Amino acid sequence: MSKLAPIAKAIYAGLVAGLAALGGYLTNSTSFGQITAGQWVFIATSVLVAFGGTYGLTNRTPPAA
């Protein structure tokens, strides 16, 4: 596996999580200007958790046998 693969997986996971959270707020004709600061914080948090979790899991050190 190349060294770029874990980073690419993490970026993809963060992108999907962020777009999913944003899509949840942009229902019923809501525009970007109507999203509150708390909702943006939630979107950013979901991106960071998805990115960090995916990157951490793909780069974890295997347990010693």
C-alpha positions, 0 to 999 in steps of 0.5 A: 500500500502506498503512503498516500492511500491512508491519507486519501481514504481519510480525506474521502471519509471527511468529505463524505461526512461533511457533505452529509452533514451539510446536506442535512441542514440544506433541506427545505430550501435552506440557503448557506446564509441561514445556517447558524454558527453552531451548525457550522461547528457541527459540520466541521466536527463531523469532518474532523472526527471522520478524517481523524478516525479513518486516518488513525485506523488505517495507520494504527500499529498492529498489536504485538503477537 
